[in-house]
Amino acid sequence: MKRSIIVSFVLVVLFILCGCSSQVQHYKIAVSQCSDDAWRRKMNEEMERELLFHPSLQLTLKQANANSALQCKQIDSLVMEDPDLLIVSPNEADEVEPAITRAYLKGIPVVIADRKVNGNYYTAFVGGDNYAVGKMVAQYILEHWDKKNCTIYEIEGLPGSTPAVWRHKGLADGLASNSHFYIEAQANGEWFEEPAYKEAKKLLLAYGKPDFIVAQNDLMGIGARRAAEEIFPDEVIHIIGVDALTGNGLGIDAICDGILEASATYASRGDLVIQTAEAILSGKPFIRDNYLGTTMIDREGAYAMRQYAEEMEHRVETIRLLQNKISELNETISLQKMVVYASISIVLLIVILFVVLWRVNVYRKRVHQERERTRRTIQEQQQRLEMMSTELARVQATASAADKFMQQLMREIEVRMADTDLNVNTLSDALHISRAQLFRKTKALTGCSPVDLIRSIRLKRGQQMLLNTDETIQQIAYAVGFTSASYFTKCYKDLFNISPCDVKRPK
């Protein structure tokens, strides 16, 4: 009898030790970032927020301080620690690519964030299109500046860095469609406010007042605004930024406060980076190349984004509190399990254990109910966050669709400019929509009917030809689709309050 009791007690103790030592599997994720700027801090906040839903993921983060050589060494060092996955935000895509390739060839999944490398040695990419950002800014300027000429100063990031190169190229290519809109001067703002302030001040003193200042990120735009207010305190200078980040003193606040006129979004999507990493590690399907879209945010959009961000932060704080509560409950449950296991050993030795087991059972049920209520609350919060994200995506998609429609409409009018038969039916057939849809969309986006829009574009093209060519008024009238020079003259005078004869340069 005594021997049986000893054997039973040993088995129960072993069972307790096994139960206490069991742990949930964790994945080690190494993160290498090129610098510690506002954009990457926002990305880190998003990753930390997403990690609330993935407790099995553990991050190790290193910053390279905008030094590509240092980042390559850090990546090699992180690889030596044998992580389950590597996340890299490259400083210089070409210079950091060899280190990324070495990690990938060692069998470590690699997720590239922000700046894509040229090679094919990576597992997934999440980032924006810097060239598209530059073109979006150019399009905004072309659409919002109604004067003939437009001078632009550009405040660039670090020379040679991937975003600086492609954002400038996108801006220059976007402005190329109008020779009167040009970049008159450039300066290196190093991605930060203070250097941008000093360089912008030099430009303003050397070249005078521009119409627009385009800063390749919002912090440099804020610095440029400080310089503009010092040099030209009573003049209007439009300043456009890039990033449109929410947070104290960042781009969205700057737009709301009138410091920036607008900003092109450059989403960090740290949440998507973590979701992609989790899918890779767990063997779930994932999208290899995730190109994030961009849109222009003006003051009205900035107010909406700031309100959304505040609500999001409130929700996240609630989730953190709930997570802490769950941790406390899990600790309580772990402790209670030890009590239960100990009670099982006692039941083999004494008869009175039935009373103890009953009380433990009641307590465990109560803890389980509390945990279930907490889990349901978290699920409800997640659903609300997903609904808000879906609504934001819908708004962005609507804006993108409107831009695409206007591009197609303007292209069709430009192509058929000289066609005197160009009318609403022609346009609606070319765009594959009904006359009513064409009228409704054009009216909503431009404030005028399709017929008025066609006439306005023809007259503006005629104005350009009057100023820049030696063709006769009759030739110009036919070239822009009018059936007679007299009708062209009448319409031109109605729009510009001046006769073509008074505009036409003498031969």
Buried (B, 14 or more C-beta within 10 A) or exposed (E): EEEEEEEBBEEBEEEBEEEEEEEEEEBBBBBBBBBEBBBBBBBBBBBBBBBBBBEEBBBBBBBBEBBBEBBBBBBEEBBEEEBBBBBBBBBBBEBBBBBBBBBBEEEBBBBBBBBBBEEEBBBBBBBBBBBBBBBBBBBBBBEBBEEEEBBBBBBBBBEEBBBBBBBBBBBBEBBEEBEEBEBBBBBBBBBBBEBBBBBBBEBBEEEEEBBBBBBBBBBBBBBBBBBBEEBBEEEEBBBBBBBBBBBEBBBBBBBBEEBBBBBBBBBBBBBBBBBBBBBBBEEEEBEEEBEBBBBBBBBEBBBEBBEBBEEBBEBBEEBEEBBEBBEEBEEBBEEBBEEBBBBBBBBBEEEEBEEBBEEBEEBBEEBEEBBEEBEEBBEEBBEEBEEBEEEBEEEBEEBEEEBEBBEBBEEBBEEBBEEEEBBBEBBBEBBEBEBEEBBEBBBEBBEEBBBBBBBBBBBBBBBBBBEEEEBEBBEBBBBBBBEEBEEBBEBBBEBBEEEBEEBBEEE
